[in-house]
Amino acid sequence: MSNPPPKKAIRNPGPGGGGPAAGGSRGPAAPGNTVKFARRTPSGRYVSLSREDIDMEGELGADYANYTVHIPPTPDNQPMMDGAEPASVAMKAEEQYVSNSLFTGGFNSVTRAHLMDKVIESDVSHPQMAGSKGASRCGMPACDGKVMRTERGEEMYPCECRFKICRDCYLDAQKDGCLCPGCKEHYKIGEYADDDPADGKHYLPGPGGMNTSKSLLARNQNGEFDHNQWLFESSGTYGYGNAYWPKGGMYDDDLDDEGGGGGGGAGDLPEQKPFKPLTRKLPMPTSIISPYRIFIVIRMFVLLFYLTWRIQNPNMEALWLWGMSIVCELWFAFSWLLDMLPKVNPVNRSTDLSVLKEKFETPSPSNPHGRSDLPGLDVFVSTADPEKEPVLTTATTILSILAADYPVEKLACYVSDDGGALLTFEAMAEAASFANMWVPFCKKHDIEPRQPDSYFALKGDPTKGKRRSDFVKDRRKVKREFDEFKVRINGLPDSIRRRSDAFNAREDMKMLKHLRESGADPAEQPKVKKATWMADGTHWPGTWAASAPDHAKGNHAGILQVMLKPPSPDPLYGMHDEEQIIDFSDVDIRLPMLVYMSREKRPGYDHNKKAGAMNALVRCSAVMSNGPFILNFDCDHYINNAQAIREAMCFVMDRGGERIAYIQFPQRFEGIDPSDRYANNNTVFFDGNMRALDGLQGPMYVGTGCMFRRFALYGFDPPRTTEYTGWLFNKKKVTSFKADPETDTQSLKAEDFDAELTSMLVPRRFGNSSALMASIPVAEFQARPLADHPAVRHGRPPGALTVPRPPLDPPTVAEAVSVISCWYEDKTEWGDRVGWIYGSVTEDVVSGYRMHNRGWRSVYCIPKRDAFLGTAPINLTDRLHQVLRWATGSVEIFFSRNNAFLASRRLMFLQRVAYLNVGIYPFTSIFLLVYCFIPALSLFSGFFIVQTLNVAFLCYLLTITVTLIALGVLEVKWSGIALEDWWRNEQFWLISGTSAHLYAVVQGLLKVMAGIEISFTLTAKAAADDNEDIYADLYVVKWSSLLIPPITIGMINIIAIAFAFARTVYSDNPRWGKFIGGGFFSFWVLAHLYPFAKGLMGRRGKTPTIVFVWSGLISITISLLWVAISPPEASAGGRTAGFQFP
């Protein structure tokens, strides 16, 4: 009698584990979060288990759950310290099972765990990767499961007889009396190297309290989460001695202007060593910033006097021209004021990475083993369409993240594939396989940048600064492997297509054979669905190449795959083996956890585009790893500075860091043309405006390259903040939750963070996942800075995070599948108050505004080496569409409740002005469009905006111009941008203002007034190709209606100059003053349109035919219109006025 095949599904974590029925608020129609138990046959079919098997599985879970021992906290034994608990074989088996399974589930469907023996067609060998080779088959009859493996990938034998057994059969043997099927003796756990108590780890309780099935069920039944597993009972104080003030530096007072007294974090301890801050705020030199502020004030008064003079001295000969110009100038003055006021207090910041290492990774009494005490970090990478976002670009981005200089066990990477494409799935698996070589190579030789495509494309001597003699040999081998990796990635589409065609043909043959055997008419053969097949010969649960029900882009199940399981807590060095391509015997070969996620999509559910995908990532990561900080990337942005994460951690772990919601990095781009024709680098904004906002309440959140505090994303207030009241904006300190010196280093419940949030309302805000709700206080506590200084309030004890995370178990992953289902956000506050905010195409700005409006602060981090690099559209039309999307989002913000006019008292006045400018700047396009036509109208009509070019007008004009130039020069000085970049920004401001911004206003008004929804196509990312010109796209002319207004402006001004010149030359009474005035302003408009004209010329300098067509139509229309408005008058001599040919 043979044993049954292994089970391929998992149990639901318990009642209320994320299903709608748990809270009872979704009604009977909502699906329950259930997991179907089944055995999978070799043909791919599932056979349901009996009720007896299900009951026995519950008893089994309770049995092996008891291997984890929790020691009560005492003054001498903190729960975050190293313990002596042996790691059980069952726990390792569970972790192996999770990493080798593809989890699917969602609306009206069960959660399945599909055990994958093969993830990609090529072999993989890293022990952390799913489907890694090296494990033989189970020795039990009729079982084809793989033998359990250790962290190094070696086969693990629970018994001294070395009988090979898989995870499921081992659990069955435990249930049947713990007898080894090989020698029929009892298992003796703890007698082998794998179970040495000295190597055991005391695991940090998981984010969702899902360490064991037993503890999870107990929590769900009681309805409460046991915080005693990870809270500290110590009421002592922390910190040493007095503050140490670095020479020339200062504390970050803008982050903690209330800090100082009040205790709460530390008491009077004997001086042992000075306190060293992690960051310093460096004000701008007075010689630059003081004149800058003075010129702003001067220009304000000059504009005031000039506009007053203009209003008091109208041009009676052309009131219509005067009225148009004065309205535009009033708006421009207001817009300039909104732009300049937030720039009065720019700052620079610096970090000290050596102090960070000393505090968090150096052996100390609280951390005797020198384990990393840094908080965990979850990195999000989002992609939606592998056709527009090449998977090779996404794969290299993943490699740069996995190779970041941050503790491996504290780092987790999540890839969100909103298209549910098998191509992306297998590309991520290939990236995980190549990381086995790339990441240790980067660590061994200290490689920068750690994105392979960019690294191997660097020009110069690659051996510069390298000291190891085997660097050249290693680099050559890795380069060869990377070239093969790119070939495999580029060949994936054809490989998937050929594989799917072969399996579909096999299914057709099987169907035809079945019809023949049954005697049916072969002509009536039912059509077999053209499925997309995975490498292990089963259907892909996501989107198929030929769309089918439940397998389309907007209709597929949720998918979750742990590509790289969580690493072991201790370093794992490579083995010195001649078969190894590179010697990694002295290099830690562990890799961070890598998870592939594709949220469930169903018809009738609003998926909320990118914001919905980001919120699904937040919930999924909270259940699985619960890193207290989140770093988000677009798929085309990679880590260029391996220590960038540590730079950001310096700010949140320093004094006052508990008030910081996010750290925004500047966005830098590669592949931009040397002249930066369309201001793609946007240096004026990133180095000017954002640096200035850093001196206020903090920079805006502008998308990729931003590290968030998870607790702030959940919609909670900061521990303490400031309210600005009255006309003078007096400061008033506000404490969001209690700061008691006795409990200041202890964690709080969710109700303690928000007075309005009761235990009954928590599910309504966050959903019915008890694991997600239980993870909130854990994330809040772990994100606190160290309580090592008397002024640190709401800190945590040193050494609190030195304990390794528990391994992933199937109930945890099943819970993660449930929180990414399409129905989870129904009747919750996700997208309204929690997570990324819905309702705008610029969800990033709105989400950052909400955090600032609650009193949080942000910091702008500019490392010496660019932290992240990405790509930007260098084509004119693509660039205008990108700006159109941003401007449309700003118009949506203006007409929504996120308008800065409605901000709370916790938003600083100048910060409010900055956000107000975000919503108003697109409307400047209306006045800019009119003002660009005024010079041409002046030349056509012969009138000017003023009656005469008198001394007063010229003095005002000269003063305004001089102050503008002076402000530009000083801004270039304190921001560090180039003067050419400043001028390019001015040029593109006019180009985009007369095209994209104008269209955005129209679209925004249509959405507000008519309810017409706005949709945007995904911006295509350029794929790297060594054989093509990287600037080829710059010269491609793509026609779009966005090009019409700038073309019209340019042609009308050119025609007006020619017309006015001819009229003046042939006039009996030439008026050269008005011609020069109007001609000068027309030339100024044309100078701003010069990059636009070059873009229309293309590479060969050939103007498209459509431009001549438009020019002719515009010329004829204007001529007829002008003749109709101002017909020529006959002169005394019978000749008509105007110019005549001689």
Steps between C-alpha positions, in 0.01 A plus 500: 500500500657829391474835668288770333670772296587822681240767559528812286279747683494675835258574776334836553670677794181497697172680538536864422829452331423749232176366357197722473300277725734560788379848565145438398478829316512387139175308491432148384605571143860557593720196458667336793872471522523122475782277388422183313687189611583274212756257369638572158538206260781484242254606231431824680155421644413566864333239721320641805595377846262347749381668816710252699814616322412860572452430872823304515679788332385733778633262765824472311540879484465520875760225544786647310407854605620417849861496387509879540568610857419851617694608810318757716679835512694582813742783584785263415339341199346718232286327237698657216831349616661184367364181645598136497196354332563226243356543154265216435507286190130563450556874497765465230268275305219756520734772373615280213139418414408869488792594275419221252127573471301735281204634700182609323156605617247779511134578448272193516801273476705294739860569588726241343866428550637349181832329570733585214786266427615733224457877482705567188638272233863564595647339812534701820726415789467762772347341813267795558342488155181321411555187296874487574669179396704263715226328702416141411158337521332375813566137591136425586312285247270684258637837609693725264561783747844655544721430798519779756804725480703720734575869454803409290290281272635171632266209553369473856448163671284505816625156601850359545420226248501777234168389355390749233164651577303802381322755710149352471609145572706619795195671649296184441770301679483738795126450513540122501719488809819673384635176351755519222367305196854381428630351828164495688665686789378815669629828359764650729485871444799691632775240452629633170670809371175639363345493845792620707358724771798729464389581148140557597330835466244678711272631232337839507122449496363546152308802382169330500546286806504195271800318637301189577159372411414466867584858594318630195181314579513613859532859393215480253266337750569750773481793263808661652867500419745399770749784513695338783698296250694802387435787741765602749429514871809703570430847631863603499649784308749504222777721369847595607638830617466835333448584136799511273484794265707451183719787400319730261178299526171529680209283596208460271288750686235522234425134558479532876437858600326388817770255603725556793324481826228276612699184544296212383776320318797493736607585846818605670752229421870529575704642217647214304536641151372815327181497299565540128227615264446314176409808295575868482308788346722741311344843434582679178787754512376840609688666216268325254167454675476853645532679162260243358234589753566872453453477124173311553371786714626762254335330208175469693487876555610575144222278364252670730598849383516391137154343501360807678655724234365281221149511641514877542634559148285309251560509128194679377586424136474123559312428820441142392875438473568680826230304683628163377856582600418636847289196592780266390764700687295499820474121482870461423588708805276286718642179354857624548425580863365147561814357345754717682368522856571134588862548382607741773650233730694235305723263699756228445536184706780255566513154654764305692496135397782412738286603796211294363722193488634570846153530652321218323757243389781513754521258798378665818350395835155505340627323187788272602512312168502812284183408312333772300254704705375689194128482416369289215433642156253382237582613145213525250552478124192554285448401138186460294574403139808305387451627146541865598727439799769254384551216744877529464481849647288375787732204559811719523315729740429198722868402490606845617258475794613152602862622498437810715730559794250425775467204737370213287266369766341847537432550128206368297410576137144478364425515129146602405400377155169672429477326164527149645736397219692173500781683320555724802475204737768299322720807451496555876590136553792538259611811688488309828713228345760742367508680836669188637815621322448873462429593862803318654718643221389854591570437868836337437637780284292796626339569162328829414248530348343164579278491196684268260397669176621839619812359664626320191419807286728725706786659313845509651725261684285246689799395716542844654483471879480119495753318718418132462707312248207293374285801407574491126432127480178531702380797297557318173302199622213710632489700176469178303225374730317833473509486121348153517245630750392773257468245223274287719288801597463617140414147395226453760210620277586246230567230758161552667324510164662178374435323828136609505448398137646156573282439805190635327566267207531213746168593655340514156628150424376369832158650438485353150606157632232517767233582242606209281492256791158622606363471147407865469516692174849654465346788305322610817824518698470774765751778474787463747608818673840623389658519841835639609710230665763522771834322492370214718225417249201658673272792413614849590238643740545856374451665163518280191630610163156411359261651752254263660257518793695537826820546298487855364678821603200622692374161613737257671569354842746638750846347470776487759836327461794521740783503246768519768406384846608705805873455565643331806589741784871412500743560214521217248835493326563336168690174482848472357431260216677461170165458328396849609548762230613763752649451845253641755646318801543830688180665376154482651290346222160559660242690298212719619148364480342548156124469448301513176148635543215554257186625671164355409298684239135438418244682283286741695772589750689827471869415506611863553799465270845537656372624838294182539802285418713684756238452771484129421878488546469679834255241632683201356836609641344581838389141536818339368794715620354819650802719442436823692628697200405476132705607198316519169644489148373513148624205300744719305673651805787318664729550799809688385643549850511180704503697826204722415272303732739555790504872422122511534507296820726762659211749494226277640727348765633835624359728766161623378478225240173368639325800342622432147245341267724448199843565354487626142803456275553715188416329176800468270492368147734340252473491124412872481646689205802712600320829440191381690282656234167451681621545859458130578740517794273760659789619715336833581220315677701222664801710603319827551136472604536173691811616685313815601200302626740297712548814708125514570289194582677286243502418129198367316468135414562488127497128427780253461799503732322576827532315831184501714425430860240225482321640803450837325354324194236347726351845555610559860620830643861552607578458871523877534449788263447874477188695418516848346214721616395861460591758240861495616512120489605455858637156587313267730646165603272200472562147629314234307543230763638485850872522570543347842860451617399167650358362175672713238707210367206261492273443206141615487182354360336638188236670714773695680612666178159638406238599757221450245617149412334245726547126479166477320602753232843353424362241251295771331813703439751228413286203399428170668850355504594445863860438395515840332350675800740323736796613291427872546636548854797278415591722205456814709729373775773372270515832311590698810848648541727378777425639845865586558461870579290690757326698224392189305133443564304198384818301447582131528768328709832422334524143379125459456525395134801271513286187505433320168159485344302177517482295180200530273230241545208409270228674708693826475521481122133401478413811698713708262303360206174600663606863557583548130157383387278737306231519768722569799479881480117507487352715778844587636704820502773371270566767239301757694703538817725194507781432254535667162205733438262430211325742269793670329747405230767658720435282803852566625452874561161445665635229731789722608265793556278292727800408718616860527145606576497263799815663635766264372827631362717382215868527414687547173802270477765588240800265529830594337455212259157494334284259697280374216502529123217451254387573149290784366330556163727713280255519212312829477153349475562244773637772726194718445268209580692439820458865600133481398443221751670696779308817422168314479564361847563853627168618357328206672666602827377859460137390462513244781506508877879471477521867404744679731232762571329232712813384682510454874681719751786249511623609158753783508404818318778486241445126457135580434608753238715237330212251483269777381739566215487131405126528437509841333798490263317332206254793484790731417489345152183696415668834568830385350329403174335842476822683590695315229255636242513858631834588327363373168172687547701810584701470179191436288302789646781749537415560867692400810400404856597853609416817319862614475834348589570766762774508764279362779410187304858438395626543858243255634582254222874531566461452876275197461743343254808570714339358815388193306855440376644561847258254657585245232874536561463474878269201468759333280755568774313352797339212312810394307326479164658616176393822333421307182266272696323808638450637148381163365246489780373846402468394139310181576276687744364702207481197269311285749296796626354566156429135422485233771390727784227653285365158406515396865278791601247405234503133603471588867205728439330232291544250781365736765210644303404215265631201690717384211768269635860549399710206391869492421707238327805359667821682413715263296845434646793470264676167498879492500653408168872510445464536123267799490554869552382578853377840379313367197161569658594867538469558126178310441207727413171365638202710404261593780239766556721631781730643233234726347506795749880549502512471119223758475676738738830469318361549150279795597791681664726438200233628262430798724865601506523479122171685454591780742847540354365534148230742609748714689747510214241603244306730729490874436544557872706205639448430872814305577459528878185293509644254249811448712291458815265247346780330307710460813222318686421285196865405475497415873209263442675340202821456701307292752356288219841420349527146653147431377597602148807276509282212610277548196800495268606147591851369444540623142367848561198438279180671606196269487245579230229544759681810630482670157134408471421650837709808424311564178162454663594724789638773270189506280268498800679786674515710182129464431416563865709815516355640176151437638578673830704792365433559128748731318396864458547703180749786518460847355693406192272210429750242624422261778687512827763240583797387301516467124745335272725758338 
